[in-house]
Structure formats: C-alpha cells, structure tokens
Amino acid sequence: MSGAWSVQPGSLIRASTDWRDRADALEGTAKRLRLADQSGFPPSVEGAAAAFVREWATMVDDLAETARDFEDRMMEAHGAYVESDVRSQESFQEWLLQMGGGER
C-alpha cells in the first residue's frame, strides 16, 4: 500500500449529504421509538418494555449523532480542499504577475 489517497472534492459533498440523510432517518426513528405506545403490554412487562424502548431510542440517538459528526467531517474536508485550491491558484497568479505573464 502506497499510503497515497486520491479524493474528489465533489465526492465529499455527496458523502456529507448521505450522512445527513442517515442522521435524519435515525433521528426520526429515535423519535418514533420514544413515542411508541407500550399500553398493549400486560402490566407485568410494561415497565420492561418501556425501558427497552428508552434504551433503543438512546442507542439510535447516539448513532444519529455519529452520523452528524461524519457529515460535519466530510464538509470540513471539502472546505479544506477548496481553500487549498484557492490558495494555490492565488499563489500561481502572483507568480505569473511577477514574471509579467498574467493579469489580475
């Protein structure tokens, strides 16, 4: 393995959008879990059912938070690529001007 990576900045935006969509879906699922009616369970297991649903909702919320973090990281990486490209272009234009071969 060479250790070199090739990243297309546009793919970072698509990945960020996909992670946002996953987070939205997970947040919706967690909300539906918290709103789930446990009244259909017999009293002997109603408390256990409620605890089970709360635990699952918490786990799904944690997954949604992780997906949001991934979304943010993809956008940060995209921003870094764009910033680097802009700096490189500005530096090259300055060099061209110094050499008398470029316009601003």
Backbone as a printed PyTorch tensor [residue, N CA C, xyz], in Angstrom:
tensor([[[  0.8470,  -1.1750,   0.0000],
         [  0.0000,   0.0000,   0.0000],
         [  0.8870,   1.2300,   0.0000]],

        [[  0.6280,   2.1310,  -0.9140],
         [  1.4720,   3.2990,  -1.0670],
         [  1.1810,   4.3830,  -0.0440]],

        [[  0.0220,   4.3930,   0.5560],
         [ -0.3340,   5.4280,   1.5040],
         [ -0.8880,   6.6750,   0.8410]],

        [[ -0.9090,   6.7190,  -0.4850],
         [ -1.4400,   7.8820,  -1.1960],
         [ -2.9510,   7.7560,  -1.3290]],

        [[ -3.6080,   8.8790,  -1.1930],
         [ -5.0600,   8.9210,  -1.3210],
         [ -5.4290,   9.8710,  -2.4380]],

        [[ -6.4310,   9.5000,  -3.1520],
         [ -6.9670,  10.3730,  -4.1820],
         [ -8.4260,  10.6340,  -3.8370]],

        [[ -8.7300,  11.8950,  -3.5830],
         [-10.0890,  12.2560,  -3.1790],
         [-10.6260,  13.2850,  -4.1490]],

        [[-11.8080,  13.0340,  -4.6430],
         [-12.5070,  14.0110,  -5.4710],
         [-13.3560,  14.8630,  -4.5310]],

        [[-13.0960,  16.1810,  -4.4660],
         [-13.8390,  17.0170,  -3.5200],
         [-15.3560,  16.8970,  -3.6500]],

        [[-15.8580,  16.7160,  -4.8600],
         [-17.3060,  16.5560,  -5.0310],
         [-17.8410,  15.3330,  -4.3100]],

        [[-17.0220,  14.3000,  -4.2050],
         [-17.4680,  13.0910,  -3.5040],
         [-17.6520,  13.3620,  -2.0160]],

        [[-16.9130,  14.3290,  -1.4920],
         [-17.0650,  14.6710,  -0.0790],
         [-18.4200,  15.3190,   0.1840]],

        [[-18.8830,  16.1310,  -0.7450],
         [-20.2130,  16.7450,  -0.5920],
         [-21.2870,  15.6670,  -0.6680]],

        [[-21.1480,  14.7490,  -1.6240],
         [-22.1400,  13.6670,  -1.7390],
         [-22.1390,  12.8110,  -0.4810]],

        [[-20.9560,  12.5070,   0.0390],
         [-20.8730,  11.7040,   1.2610],
         [-21.4940,  12.4510,   2.4380]],

        [[-21.2360,  13.7470,   2.5200],
         [-21.8190,  14.5510,   3.5890],
         [-23.3430,  14.5250,   3.5110]],

        [[-23.8740,  14.6760,   2.3200],
         [-25.3290,  14.6410,   2.1250],
         [-25.8890,  13.2800,   2.5360]],

        [[-25.1940,  12.2180,   2.1510],
         [-25.6470,  10.8720,   2.5260],
         [-25.6550,  10.6970,   4.0480]],

        [[-24.6020,  11.1820,   4.7220],
         [-24.5530,  11.0750,   6.1790],
         [-25.6590,  11.9000,   6.8260]],

        [[-25.9630,  13.0860,   6.2590],
         [-27.0530,  13.9140,   6.7810],
         [-28.3770,  13.1630,   6.6520]],

        [[-28.5860,  12.5380,   5.4950],
         [-29.8180,  11.7720,   5.2840],
         [-29.9310,  10.6280,   6.2910]],

        [[-28.8150,   9.9570,   6.5560],
         [-28.8220,   8.8530,   7.5370],
         [-29.1500,   9.3950,   8.9240]],

        [[-28.5350,  10.5210,   9.2780],
         [-28.7940,  11.1140,  10.5960],
         [-30.2590,  11.5050,  10.7310]],

        [[-30.8230,  12.1020,   9.6850],
         [-32.2370,  12.4830,   9.7200],
         [-33.1220,  11.2530,   9.9400]],

        [[-32.8190,  10.1950,   9.2100],
         [-33.6150,   8.9670,   9.3440],
         [-33.4870,   8.3790,  10.7510]],

        [[-32.2790,   8.3740,  11.2830],
         [-32.0680,   7.8360,  12.6260],
         [-32.7770,   8.6850,  13.6790]],

        [[-32.7240,  10.0040,  13.5150],
         [-33.4180,  10.8700,  14.4700],
         [-34.9240,  10.6260,  14.4270]],

        [[-35.4620,  10.4300,  13.2270],
         [-36.8830,  10.1140,  13.1060],
         [-37.2280,   8.7920,  13.7780]],

        [[-36.3610,   7.8170,  13.6100],
         [-36.5790,   6.5140,  14.2340],
         [-36.5550,   6.6290,  15.7540]],

        [[-35.5880,   7.3620,  16.2790],
         [-35.4950,   7.5350,  17.7360],
         [-36.7450,   8.2240,  18.2690]],

        [[-37.2330,   9.2170,  17.5450],
         [-38.4420,   9.9270,  17.9710],
         [-39.6390,   8.9770,  18.0000]],

        [[-39.7660,   8.1750,  16.9440],
         [-40.8820,   7.2200,  16.9000],
         [-40.7720,   6.1870,  18.0210]],

        [[-39.5560,   5.7820,  18.3450],
         [-39.3810,   4.8400,  19.4580],
         [-39.8350,   5.4640,  20.7730]],

        [[-39.4350,   6.7230,  20.9970],
         [-39.8270,   7.3860,  22.2480],
         [-41.3430,   7.5740,  22.3490]],

        [[-41.9940,   7.7080,  21.1990],
         [-43.4490,   7.9060,  21.1900],
         [-44.2340,   6.5930,  21.1320]],

        [[-43.5300,   5.4800,  21.0480],
         [-44.2010,   4.1790,  20.9160],
         [-45.0700,   3.8950,  22.1460]],

        [[-46.2430,   3.4190,  21.8610],
         [-47.2150,   3.1140,  22.9090],
         [-46.9290,   1.7300,  23.4720]],

        [[-46.7100,   1.6570,  24.7540],
         [-46.4840,   0.3560,  25.3940],
         [-47.7240,  -0.1520,  26.1240]],

        [[-48.8510,   0.5130,  25.9010],
         [-50.0640,   0.1360,  26.6370],
         [-50.5950,  -1.2450,  26.2510]],

        [[-50.1480,  -1.7800,  25.1420],
         [-50.6160,  -3.0980,  24.7250],
         [-49.9500,  -4.2340,  25.4830]],

        [[-48.9330,  -3.9130,  26.2500],
         [-48.2490,  -4.9440,  27.0260],
         [-48.9670,  -5.1510,  28.3550]],

        [[-48.9280,  -6.3670,  28.8470],
         [-49.5310,  -6.5970,  30.1630],
         [-48.7480,  -5.8240,  31.2350]],

        [[-49.3970,  -5.4510,  32.3030],
         [-48.7360,  -4.6810,  33.3660],
         [-47.4490,  -5.3230,  33.8740]],

        [[-47.3820,  -6.6290,  33.8230],
         [-46.1970,  -7.3270,  34.3480],
         [-44.9350,  -7.0510,  33.5200]],

        [[-45.0920,  -6.6600,  32.2540],
         [-43.9130,  -6.4020,  31.4090],
         [-43.8840,  -4.9790,  30.8580]],

        [[-44.8930,  -4.1870,  31.2180],
         [-44.9690,  -2.8220,  30.6840],
         [-43.7200,  -2.0090,  31.0330]],

        [[-43.2490,  -2.1200,  32.2570],
         [-42.0430,  -1.3940,  32.6820],
         [-40.8120,  -1.8380,  31.9080]],

        [[-40.6750,  -3.1340,  31.6980],
         [-39.5360,  -3.6660,  30.9430],
         [-39.6080,  -3.2150,  29.4890]],

        [[-40.8110,  -3.2060,  28.9220],
         [-40.9820,  -2.7570,  27.5310],
         [-40.6010,  -1.2840,  27.4030]],

        [[-41.0220,  -0.4660,  28.3660],
         [-40.6880,   0.9580,  28.3350],
         [-39.1830,   1.1630,  28.4520]],

        [[-38.5440,   0.4100,  29.3280],
         [-37.0850,   0.5220,  29.4870],
         [-36.3690,   0.0890,  28.2130]],

        [[-36.8650,  -0.9760,  27.5950],
         [-36.2840,  -1.4670,  26.3340],
         [-36.3650,  -0.3920,  25.2480]],

        [[-37.5330,   0.2230,  25.1180],
         [-37.7340,   1.2500,  24.0930],
         [-36.8450,   2.4610,  24.3780]],

        [[-36.7700,   2.8700,  25.6530],
         [-35.8950,   4.0090,  26.0110],
         [-34.4410,   3.7050,  25.6520]],

        [[-33.9960,   2.5010,  25.9530],
         [-32.6010,   2.1210,  25.6680],
         [-32.3320,   2.1350,  24.1650]],

        [[-33.2500,   1.5900,  23.3890],
         [-33.0900,   1.5980,  21.9330],
         [-33.1030,   3.0160,  21.3880]],

        [[-33.9820,   3.8540,  21.9050],
         [-34.0400,   5.2450,  21.4430],
         [-32.7190,   5.9480,  21.7330]],

        [[-32.1350,   5.6800,  22.8900],
         [-30.8380,   6.2740,  23.2410],
         [-29.7450,   5.7840,  22.2950]],

        [[-29.7490,   4.5030,  22.0040],
         [-28.7450,   3.9470,  21.0850],
         [-28.8890,   4.5490,  19.6880]],

        [[-30.1200,   4.6910,  19.2240],
         [-30.3570,   5.2600,  17.8920],
         [-29.9710,   6.7340,  17.8790]],

        [[-30.2540,   7.4590,  18.9690],
         [-29.8070,   8.8560,  19.0730],
         [-28.2900,   8.9480,  18.9740]],

        [[-27.5870,   8.0370,  19.6310],
         [-26.1170,   8.0230,  19.5650],
         [-25.6300,   7.7790,  18.1340]],

        [[-26.2920,   6.8730,  17.4340],
         [-25.9290,   6.6250,  16.0340],
         [-26.1870,   7.8600,  15.1720]],

        [[-27.2910,   8.5490,  15.4310],
         [-27.6000,   9.7760,  14.6840],
         [-26.5240,  10.8300,  14.9350]],

        [[-26.0750,  10.9390,  16.1690],
         [-25.0170,  11.9060,  16.4990],
         [-23.7160,  11.5570,  15.7650]],

        [[-23.4020,  10.2820,  15.7040],
         [-22.2090,   9.8500,  14.9710],
         [-22.3430,  10.1910,  13.4930]],

        [[-23.5180,   9.9650,  12.9340],
         [-23.7440,  10.3020,  11.5250],
         [-23.5960,  11.8060,  11.3050]],

        [[-24.0830,  12.6270,  12.2290],
         [-23.9210,  14.0870,  12.1250],
         [-22.4400,  14.4620,  12.1760]],

        [[-21.6850,  13.7840,  13.0380],
         [-20.2390,  14.0470,  13.1030],
         [-19.5760,  13.7160,  11.7660]],

        [[-19.9530,  12.5940,  11.1670],
         [-19.3910,  12.2270,   9.8600],
         [-19.7530,  13.2680,   8.8130]],

        [[-21.0080,  13.7270,   8.8460],
         [-21.4520,  14.7670,   7.9110],
         [-20.5670,  16.0040,   8.0480]],

        [[-20.3550,  16.4350,   9.2990],
         [-19.5300,  17.6240,   9.5420],
         [-18.0980,  17.4210,   9.0630]],

        [[-17.5350,  16.2490,   9.3090],
         [-16.1450,  15.9790,   8.9040],
         [-15.9920,  15.9880,   7.3820]],

        [[-16.9870,  15.4620,   6.6900],
         [-16.9280,  15.4730,   5.2160],
         [-16.9610,  16.9100,   4.6900]],

        [[-17.8100,  17.7470,   5.2800],
         [-17.8830,  19.1440,   4.8470],
         [-16.6020,  19.8990,   5.1960]],

        [[-16.0250,  19.6060,   6.3560],
         [-14.7590,  20.2410,   6.7380],
         [-13.6570,  19.8540,   5.7590]],

        [[-13.6150,  18.5880,   5.3900],
         [-12.6020,  18.1310,   4.4310],
         [-12.8000,  18.8070,   3.0790]],

        [[-14.0480,  18.9130,   2.6400],
         [-14.3330,  19.5940,   1.3700],
         [-13.8630,  21.0390,   1.4410]],

        [[-14.1650,  21.7060,   2.5370],
         [-13.7290,  23.0900,   2.7120],
         [-12.2180,  23.2310,   2.6670]],

        [[-11.5160,  22.2710,   3.2430],
         [-10.0530,  22.3030,   3.2250],
         [ -9.5220,  22.1620,   1.7950]],

        [[-10.1360,  21.2910,   1.0030],
         [ -9.7300,  21.1450,  -0.3980],
         [ -9.9640,  22.4340,  -1.1680]],

        [[-11.1290,  23.0340,  -0.9740],
         [-11.4480,  24.2700,  -1.6950],
         [-10.4790,  25.3750,  -1.2850]],

        [[-10.2470,  25.5110,   0.0030],
         [ -9.3300,  26.5410,   0.4940],
         [ -7.9250,  26.3370,  -0.0690]],

        [[ -7.4800,  25.1140,  -0.0910],
         [ -6.1530,  24.8070,  -0.6350],
         [ -6.0800,  25.1500,  -2.1190]],

        [[ -7.1390,  24.8240,  -2.8680],
         [ -7.1680,  25.1440,  -4.2970],
         [ -7.1170,  26.6470,  -4.5320]],

        [[ -7.8650,  27.3920,  -3.7310],
         [ -7.8860,  28.8490,  -3.8810],
         [ -6.5100,  29.4260,  -3.5750]],

        [[ -5.8910,  28.9880,  -2.4940],
         [ -4.5440,  29.4830,  -2.1420],
         [ -3.5430,  29.1500,  -3.2320]],

        [[ -3.6190,  27.9440,  -3.7640],
         [ -2.7000,  27.5500,  -4.8360],
         [ -2.8900,  28.4210,  -6.0720]],

        [[ -4.1300,  28.6700,  -6.4370],
         [ -4.4170,  29.5000,  -7.6070],
         [ -3.9150,  30.9260,  -7.3810]],

        [[ -4.1540,  31.4880,  -6.2100],
         [ -3.6930,  32.8450,  -5.9140],
         [ -2.1720,  32.9280,  -5.9540]],

        [[ -1.5230,  31.9290,  -5.3850],
         [ -0.0620,  31.9040,  -5.3880],
         [  0.4870,  31.8380,  -6.8100]],

        [[ -0.1220,  31.0030,  -7.6340],
         [  0.3220,  30.8720,  -9.0160],
         [  0.0880,  32.1640,  -9.7870]],

        [[ -1.0480,  32.8230,  -9.5610],
         [ -1.3350,  34.0870, -10.2400],
         [ -0.3280,  35.1630,  -9.8260]],

        [[  0.0170,  35.2040,  -8.5550],
         [  1.0240,  36.1670,  -8.1000],
         [  2.3580,  35.9100,  -8.7830]],

        [[  2.7310,  34.6680,  -8.8870],
         [  3.9850,  34.3280,  -9.5500],
         [  3.9490,  34.7580, -11.0210]],

        [[  2.8260,  34.4840, -11.6900],
         [  2.6840,  34.9170, -13.0850],
         [  2.8130,  36.4150, -13.2180]],

        [[  2.2210,  37.1720, -12.3010],
         [  2.3230,  38.6340, -12.3530],
         [  3.7710,  39.0870, -12.1660]],

        [[  4.4620,  38.4160, -11.2660],
         [  5.8750,  38.7490, -11.0440],
         [  6.7020,  38.4750, -12.2930]],

        [[  6.3020,  37.4820, -13.0280],
         [  7.0390,  37.1130, -14.2350],
         [  6.5600,  37.9360, -15.4320]],

        [[  5.5060,  38.7470, -15.2260],
         [  4.9850,  39.5680, -16.2980],
         [  4.0900,  38.8360, -17.2600]],

        [[  3.5710,  37.6870, -16.8650],
         [  2.7850,  36.9090, -17.8060],
         [  1.3500,  36.7070, -17.4460]],

        [[  0.8670,  37.4170, -16.4460],
         [ -0.5140,  37.1720, -16.0620],
         [ -1.2410,  38.4540, -15.7420]],

        [[ -2.5460,  38.3820, -15.7390],
         [ -3.3820,  39.5240, -15.3850],
         [ -4.1410,  39.2100, -14.1180]],

        [[ -4.4530,  40.2310, -13.4070],
         [ -5.3000,  40.0750, -12.2060],
         [ -6.6830,  40.4750, -12.4630]]])
